[in-house]
Amino acid sequence: MADTLAGRPLEIIAGKNYAHLAIPRRDGTVQTVIVWAHTDDGNVTLNSAEGRSWPANLRWAGTPRSP
Protein backbone atom coordinates (compact mmCIF):
# COMPACT_ATOMS: atom_id res chain seq x y z
CA MET A 1 0.00 0.00 0.00
CA ALA A 2 1.23 3.50 -0.79
CA ASP A 3 2.17 6.03 1.87
CA THR A 4 -0.44 8.62 2.85
CA LEU A 5 0.06 12.37 2.73
CA ALA A 6 0.51 14.46 5.84
CA GLY A 7 1.48 18.01 6.78
CA ARG A 8 1.95 20.69 4.12
CA PRO A 9 1.59 18.36 1.09
CA LEU A 10 -1.80 17.26 2.43
CA GLU A 11 -2.84 20.90 2.98
CA ILE A 12 -1.95 21.78 -0.62
CA ILE A 13 -3.92 18.90 -2.12
CA ALA A 14 -6.85 19.40 0.28
CA GLY A 15 -7.05 23.09 -0.69
CA LYS A 16 -8.70 24.42 -3.83
CA ASN A 17 -5.79 23.68 -6.16
CA TYR A 18 -5.50 21.92 -9.48
CA ALA A 19 -3.21 18.95 -9.92
CA HIS A 20 -0.97 18.67 -12.98
CA LEU A 21 -0.62 15.07 -14.07
CA ALA A 22 1.86 13.73 -16.63
CA ILE A 23 1.18 10.21 -17.91
CA PRO A 24 3.22 8.16 -20.40
CA ARG A 25 1.24 6.89 -23.37
CA ARG A 26 1.77 3.58 -25.15
CA ASP A 27 3.49 5.37 -28.07
CA GLY A 28 6.10 6.89 -25.73
CA THR A 29 4.73 10.44 -25.72
CA VAL A 30 3.60 12.10 -22.52
CA GLN A 31 0.03 13.21 -21.92
CA THR A 32 -0.41 16.11 -19.50
CA VAL A 33 -3.73 16.98 -17.91
CA ILE A 34 -4.99 19.39 -15.28
CA VAL A 35 -7.45 17.80 -12.86
CA TRP A 36 -9.17 18.46 -9.57
CA ALA A 37 -7.51 16.54 -6.76
CA HIS A 38 -9.07 15.57 -3.46
CA THR A 39 -7.91 13.82 -0.33
CA ASP A 40 -9.57 10.81 1.21
CA ASP A 41 -8.05 9.69 4.52
CA GLY A 42 -4.66 11.10 3.47
CA ASN A 43 -4.75 9.52 0.01
CA VAL A 44 -4.98 11.52 -3.22
CA THR A 45 -7.95 10.94 -5.50
CA LEU A 46 -8.30 12.50 -8.94
CA ASN A 47 -11.50 13.64 -10.60
CA SER A 48 -12.31 12.57 -14.17
CA ALA A 49 -15.26 12.09 -16.47
CA GLU A 50 -16.20 8.81 -18.10
CA GLY A 51 -14.67 8.38 -21.54
CA ARG A 52 -11.54 10.48 -21.07
CA SER A 53 -8.33 8.84 -22.22
CA TRP A 54 -6.03 9.73 -19.35
CA PRO A 55 -7.51 7.29 -16.77
CA ALA A 56 -6.87 4.38 -19.16
CA ASN A 57 -3.34 5.68 -19.81
CA LEU A 58 -2.74 5.96 -16.06
CA ARG A 59 -3.92 2.39 -15.48
CA TRP A 60 -1.66 1.21 -18.34
CA ALA A 61 1.33 3.16 -16.94
CA GLY A 62 0.85 1.54 -13.53
CA THR A 63 0.80 -2.00 -14.92
CA PRO A 64 4.06 -3.93 -14.43
CA ARG A 65 5.62 -5.04 -17.72
CA SER A 66 8.64 -7.14 -18.59
CA PRO A 67 11.71 -5.22 -19.85
C-alpha positions as CSV (number, residue, x, y, z in Angstrom):
1,M,0.0,0.0,0.0
2,A,1.2,3.5,-0.8
3,D,2.2,6.0,1.9
4,T,-0.4,8.6,2.9
5,L,0.1,12.4,2.7
6,A,0.5,14.5,5.8
7,G,1.5,18.0,6.8
8,R,1.9,20.7,4.1
9,P,1.6,18.4,1.1
10,L,-1.8,17.3,2.4
11,E,-2.8,20.9,3.0
12,I,-2.0,21.8,-0.6
13,I,-3.9,18.9,-2.1
14,A,-6.8,19.4,0.3
15,G,-7.1,23.1,-0.7
16,K,-8.7,24.4,-3.8
17,N,-5.8,23.7,-6.2
18,Y,-5.5,21.9,-9.5
19,A,-3.2,19.0,-9.9
20,H,-1.0,18.7,-13.0
21,L,-0.6,15.1,-14.1
22,A,1.9,13.7,-16.6
23,I,1.2,10.2,-17.9
24,P,3.2,8.2,-20.4
25,R,1.2,6.9,-23.4
26,R,1.8,3.6,-25.1
27,D,3.5,5.4,-28.1
28,G,6.1,6.9,-25.7
29,T,4.7,10.4,-25.7
30,V,3.6,12.1,-22.5
31,Q,0.0,13.2,-21.9
32,T,-0.4,16.1,-19.5
33,V,-3.7,17.0,-17.9
34,I,-5.0,19.4,-15.3
35,V,-7.4,17.8,-12.9
36,W,-9.2,18.5,-9.6
37,A,-7.5,16.5,-6.8
38,H,-9.1,15.6,-3.5
39,T,-7.9,13.8,-0.3
40,D,-9.6,10.8,1.2
41,D,-8.0,9.7,4.5
42,G,-4.7,11.1,3.5
43,N,-4.8,9.5,0.0
44,V,-5.0,11.5,-3.2
45,T,-8.0,10.9,-5.5
46,L,-8.3,12.5,-8.9
47,N,-11.5,13.6,-10.6
48,S,-12.3,12.6,-14.2
49,A,-15.3,12.1,-16.5
50,E,-16.2,8.8,-18.1
51,G,-14.7,8.4,-21.5
52,R,-11.5,10.5,-21.1
53,S,-8.3,8.8,-22.2
54,W,-6.0,9.7,-19.4
55,P,-7.5,7.3,-16.8
56,A,-6.9,4.4,-19.2
57,N,-3.3,5.7,-19.8
58,L,-2.7,6.0,-16.1
59,R,-3.9,2.4,-15.5
60,W,-1.7,1.2,-18.3
61,A,1.3,3.2,-16.9
62,G,0.8,1.5,-13.5
63,T,0.8,-2.0,-14.9
64,P,4.1,-3.9,-14.4
65,R,5.6,-5.0,-17.7
66,S,8.6,-7.1,-18.6
67,P,11.7,-5.2,-19.8
